[in-house]
Amino acid sequence: MGQGAIENGETNNVVSNGSAADASSSLDRPVRVYADGIYDLFHFGHARSLEQAKKLFPNTHLIVGCCNDEITHKYKGKTVMTDQERCESLRHCKWVDEVVPDAPWVITQEFLDKHQIDYVAHDALPYADASGAGKDVYEFVKAAGRFKETKRTDGISTSDIIMRIVKDYNQYVMRNLDRGYSRKDLNVSYVKEKRLRVNMRLKKLQEKVKEQQEKVGEKIQTVAKTARVHRNTWVENADRLVAGFLEMFEEGCHKMGTAIRDQIQEHLRAQTRGFLEDGQDSDDEDYYFDTEEDYYDDDEYYLSDEK
């Protein structure tokens, strides 16, 4: 792979193979453990792996290498955070004692010697060497017996976080628009912004309607439980109330019609008296109604709108 192999009879700065307790007690200094990675969108899965590395020995100095943007974008892909941001995140992790920026993609003997690294910690799965130097970027330290395994945390990774954002992309765009970002900041067209805002308003309206429906349903259940009545009783009461209302309505309409008829007849009588006083002939009976039947038909009045 292009890196020098660790020769037999290593220097006194490197611990010998054995248990963690033996390794720690064989030195009068902390065991220097190295962990490397990209650490984009630093999350608790990263922190847990570093915690495991820190706790490999009773007395550990944990060195964490962070690859820069150039090499990462070349071999792995675009990152969300810059290399400076990723290094700063690592510096704020309590398990980390030292951060090495511009870490190499593949560990070499020269790098181990430079930083006086005793062990390299990472999960045991082969990590494909995209640079073409080998099948596994940790093949060298594994063969030398200087590799310590840590366990990955299931259910969390940088790729998982990015997938969640992509999956709910529209919601996160609206979230940032509402927080003051412009559509240009988010690389969103004018039409898409308007469409998203309309869809979000419709969604909020649907949620409010659903909420009101649930509240009404709860109130109905509460009333029913309190009154301790069955559905049939509700129906019977409703029928009785409706019938009573219609009866009252019909009676009111009849009284109103009678009052209107009386007023019209009184008006016509007044006109007739006026004609007589003026000496005019009032034999025309169209101006006066002797009976209710001549003017007003109860059934026709009430049923005229029904066809």
C-alpha positions in Angstrom: 0.0 0.0 0.0 3.0 2.3 -0.1 3.5 2.6 3.7 6.3 1.1 5.6 5.7 -2.0 7.7 6.2 -1.9 11.4 9.4 -3.8 12.1 10.0 -6.2 14.9 11.5 -4.7 18.0 9.6 -1.4 18.0 10.7 1.6 20.0 9.9 1.9 23.6 7.3 4.5 22.8 5.0 1.8 21.4 3.2 -0.5 23.8 3.3 -4.3 23.3 0.3 -6.4 22.5 -1.7 -7.7 25.5 -4.5 -6.7 27.7 -5.5 -3.1 28.2 -4.4 -3.1 31.8 -1.0 -4.6 30.9 -0.5 -2.0 28.1 -1.4 0.9 30.4 0.8 -0.3 33.3 3.8 -1.0 31.0 4.2 2.7 30.3 4.7 5.7 32.6 2.6 7.7 30.2 -1.0 7.6 28.8 -1.6 5.2 25.9 -1.9 7.3 22.8 -4.9 6.1 20.8 -5.8 7.5 17.4 -9.2 7.6 15.8 -10.0 9.3 12.4 -12.9 10.1 10.3 -14.9 12.8 8.5 -17.3 13.6 11.4 -19.7 15.6 9.3 -22.8 16.7 11.1 -21.2 15.5 14.3 -23.8 13.4 16.2 -24.0 11.1 19.2 -22.9 8.1 17.2 -19.6 9.8 16.6 -19.4 10.7 20.3 -20.0 7.1 21.4 -17.3 5.7 19.2 -14.9 8.3 20.6 -16.0 7.4 24.1 -15.2 3.8 23.4 -11.7 4.7 22.1 -11.1 6.9 25.1 -12.0 4.1 27.5 -9.8 1.4 25.8 -7.2 1.8 28.5 -7.4 3.2 32.0 -5.1 6.0 31.0 -5.7 7.1 27.4 -4.7 10.2 25.4 -7.2 10.3 22.5 -6.0 11.8 19.3 -8.7 12.4 16.6 -7.8 13.0 13.0 -10.2 14.9 10.7 -9.7 14.7 6.9 -9.9 18.0 5.1 -12.5 19.0 2.5 -10.2 18.4 -0.6 -9.5 14.8 0.2 -12.9 14.0 1.5 -14.8 15.4 -1.5 -12.4 13.5 -3.8 -12.8 10.1 -2.1 -16.1 10.2 -0.3 -18.3 13.1 -1.5 -19.5 16.5 -0.6 -19.8 17.4 3.1 -22.4 19.6 4.8 -19.8 21.2 7.2 -16.4 22.5 6.2 -13.3 20.9 7.6 -12.8 23.8 10.0 -16.3 23.3 11.4 -15.8 19.6 11.7 -12.6 20.1 13.6 -14.2 22.6 15.9 -17.0 20.2 16.7 -14.5 17.6 17.7 -12.7 20.0 20.0 -15.9 20.4 22.0 -16.3 16.6 22.5 -15.3 15.8 26.1 -13.6 12.5 25.1 -11.2 14.1 22.7 -7.8 15.3 24.0 -6.2 16.4 20.7 -7.5 17.1 17.2 -5.3 16.6 14.1 -6.6 18.5 11.0 -5.7 17.4 7.5 -5.5 13.8 8.6 -4.3 11.3 5.9 -6.9 9.1 4.1 -4.6 6.1 4.7 -2.5 5.8 7.8 1.2 5.4 7.3 4.1 4.5 9.5 5.4 8.0 9.2 2.2 9.4 10.5 2.2 6.9 13.5 5.7 7.9 14.4 5.1 11.6 14.0 2.2 11.6 16.5 3.6 8.7 18.7 0.4 6.7 18.2 0.2 3.4 20.0 -3.1 2.1 18.7 -5.7 3.0 16.0 -9.4 2.7 17.0 -12.2 2.2 14.5 -15.1 -0.2 13.8 -13.9 -3.5 12.4 -15.8 -3.4 9.1 -13.4 -3.1 6.1 -13.4 0.5 5.0 -12.9 0.6 1.3 -9.8 2.5 0.2 -11.2 4.8 -2.5 -7.7 6.1 -3.2 -6.8 2.7 -4.7 -3.9 2.0 -2.3 -5.6 -1.2 -1.0 -8.9 -2.9 0.0 -9.1 -1.5 3.5 -7.6 1.8 4.8 -6.9 0.1 8.1 -5.3 -3.0 6.6 -1.8 -1.8 7.6 -2.5 -1.3 11.3 -4.6 -4.4 11.5 -1.7 -6.5 10.2 0.6 -4.9 12.7 -1.6 -5.7 15.6 -2.2 -2.1 16.5 -5.9 -1.9 15.7 -8.6 -1.7 18.4 -12.2 -2.2 17.5 -15.0 0.1 18.5 -18.7 -0.6 17.9 -21.0 1.5 15.6 -24.2 2.9 17.0 -27.2 1.5 15.1 -29.8 3.9 13.8 -27.7 7.0 13.5 -25.2 8.2 10.9 -24.5 11.3 8.8 -26.1 9.6 5.8 -29.3 8.9 7.9 -29.5 12.6 8.9 -29.1 13.8 5.4 -31.8 11.3 4.2 -34.3 12.7 6.8 -33.7 16.2 5.5 -34.0 15.2 1.8 -37.2 13.1 2.6 -38.9 16.1 4.2 -37.2 18.7 2.0 -40.3 20.9 1.4 -41.0 21.2 5.2 -37.4 22.2 5.9 -37.5 24.8 3.1 -40.7 26.3 4.6 -39.1 26.2 8.0 -36.2 28.3 6.9 -38.4 30.6 4.8 -40.4 31.3 7.9 -37.2 32.0 9.8 -36.1 34.8 7.5 -34.1 33.0 4.8 -34.8 34.1 1.2 -35.7 31.8 -1.6 -32.4 32.7 -3.2 -30.6 31.6 0.0 -32.3 28.2 -0.4 -31.9 28.0 -4.2 -35.7 27.9 -4.6 -37.6 29.4 -7.6 -40.3 32.0 -7.2 -43.0 29.6 -8.4 -41.9 26.8 -6.0 -41.8 29.2 -3.0 -45.4 30.3 -3.7 -46.6 26.7 -4.2 -45.0 25.7 -0.9 -46.6 28.5 1.0 -50.0 27.7 -0.4 -49.6 24.0 0.4 -48.5 24.8 4.0 -51.5 27.1 4.5 -53.8 24.3 3.3 -52.1 21.8 5.6 -52.5 24.1 8.6 -56.2 24.7 7.7 -56.7 20.9 7.5 -55.1 20.4 10.8 -57.3 23.1 12.4 -60.4 21.5 11.0 -59.4 18.1 12.2 -58.6 19.6 15.6 -62.1 21.2 15.8 -63.8 17.9 14.7 -62.0 16.1 17.5 -63.0 18.7 20.1 -66.7 18.5 19.0 -66.5 14.7 19.1 -65.1 14.8 22.6 -67.8 17.2 23.7 -70.6 15.0 22.3 -69.1 12.0 24.1 -68.9 14.0 27.4 -72.5 15.2 27.1 -73.7 11.7 26.3 -71.9 10.2 29.2 -73.1 12.9 31.6 -76.7 12.6 30.6 -76.5 8.8 30.5 -78.9 8.6 27.6 -78.9 6.3 24.6 -78.9 7.3 21.0 -82.6 6.4 20.5 -83.5 8.8 23.3 -81.5 11.6 21.5 -83.4 10.8 18.3 -86.8 10.8 19.9 -86.0 14.1 21.7 -84.8 15.6 18.4 -88.0 14.5 16.6 -90.1 16.0 19.3 -88.3 19.3 19.3 -88.4 19.6 15.5 -92.2 18.8 15.5 -92.7 21.5 18.2 -90.8 24.0 16.3 -92.7 23.4 13.0 -96.0 23.7 14.9 -95.0 27.0 16.4 -93.7 28.2 13.1 -97.0 27.3 11.4 -99.0 29.1 14.1 -96.8 32.2 13.8 -97.2 32.3 10.0 -101.0 32.0 10.3 -101.1 34.9 12.8 -98.9 37.0 10.6 -101.0 36.2 7.5 -104.2 37.1 9.4 -102.7 40.4 10.6 -101.6 41.3 7.0 -105.0 40.5 5.6 -106.8 42.6 8.3 -104.5 45.6 7.5 -105.2 45.3 3.8 -109.0 45.1 4.3 -108.9 48.1 6.6 -107.0 50.0 4.0 -109.6 49.1 1.3 -112.5 50.1 3.6 -110.9 53.4 4.1 -110.5 53.9 0.4 -114.2 53.0 -0.1 -115.3 55.5 2.5 -113.3 58.1 0.7 -115.0 57.4 -2.6 -118.4 57.7 -1.0 -117.6 61.0 0.6 -116.4 62.3 -2.8 -119.7 61.2 -4.4 -118.2 58.5 -6.5 -120.0 55.2 -7.3 -118.6 52.4 -5.3 -120.7 49.5 -6.5 -117.5 47.8 -7.7 -116.9 45.1 -5.1 -113.3 44.5 -6.0 -112.3 47.1 -3.5 -113.9 45.2 -0.6 -113.9 41.7 0.7 -116.9 40.5 2.8 -115.4 37.1 3.8 -112.1 35.6 4.5 -112.6 33.2 1.6 -112.7 36.0 -0.9 -109.1 37.1 -0.1 -107.2 34.5 1.9 -106.9 30.7 1.5 -105.0 29.1 4.4 -103.8 26.0 2.5 -102.7 28.0 -0.5 -100.7 30.4 1.7 -98.7 27.7 3.5 -98.2 25.4 0.5 -97.4 27.8 -2.2 -93.6 27.2 -2.1 -93.9 23.4 -2.2 -93.7 21.7 -5.7 
